[in-house]
Amino acid sequence: MTSGYIGKKIRLERIVNRETKKTIIVPMDHGLTVGPIKGIENNLGEMVNKIALGGANAVLGHIGIPLYAHRGYGPDIGLILHLSGSTSLSPLSNYKVLINTVLEAVKLGADGVSLHINIGTKSDPEMLEILGRVSRECREFGMPLIAMMYPRGENIEDEHDVEVVKIAARVAAELGADIVKTNWTGDPDSFKEVVKGCMAPVIIAGGEKAGIRDVLEITRQSIEVGGAGVAYGRNVFQSKDPTKFVRALYLIVHKNYDTEEAIKESGLTALL
């Protein structure tokens, strides 16, 4: 058993619940792409505190989180360093370039790294090369790899079509990702196909901000067909009460509550 294998196992237990084998990750990498949007305008540390208090397993972001998200209270929470990016101002915004390294994540004490890969755009060969290279480094350094896999670009008509989502998710597993984040395909039966066709655990992305009950119900449906959790950004940090919203997610993902029970138990009823 290599030290890299042991290191990865230890780090995974910091970002995945060791009992349920599921995770709640809150991406906060949006600042690089679209700037200081609502919820993460400046005080990142305060938002991380609120997320941690709700019971999330990890936050995910660029180096700005460990540099500027200083925390004064709240429980420990895993850190996933995002290694790729682009800005919304770029004419090639679907091309995610490598902007940090696995070694830097090790130095920062991160519990995992992540990459954003768009499948179906003209630049996906370059992004696949990045994914393969980072995957090799993650095995060497014992670092968990979360691959954000989206069917997106010139060759994709519907980003939520199960046939293209299945391919995107499977690509990540084939290249060694430990967790795959991808789109919800619209219903449990089709998402079950994605889970069955991917050797790695699959978690769902949140996308644009949506209604509380809708997001929680999708979460419940994904868990029931084998999903391994969620990675919600704007739906968490732009919610009226991020702590209560994460608590509701925790009850569904880790405690198997149904949607209405989670809303009531978390105190979200007054916010609907």
Secondary structure, 3 states (H helix, E strand, C coil): CCHHHHHHHHHHHHHCCCCCCCEEEEECCHHHHHCCCCCCCCCHHHHHHHHHHHCCCEEEECCHHHHHCCCCCCCCCEEEEECEECCCCCCCCCCCEECCCHHHHHHHCCCEEEEEEEECCCCHHHHHHHHHHHHHHHHHHCCCEEEEEEECCCCCCCCCCHHHHHHHHHHHHHCCCCEEEECCCCCHHHHHHHHHCCCCCEEEECCCCCCHHHHHHHHHHHHHCCCCEEECCHHHHCCCCHHHHHHHHHHHHCCCCCHHHHHHHHCCHHHC
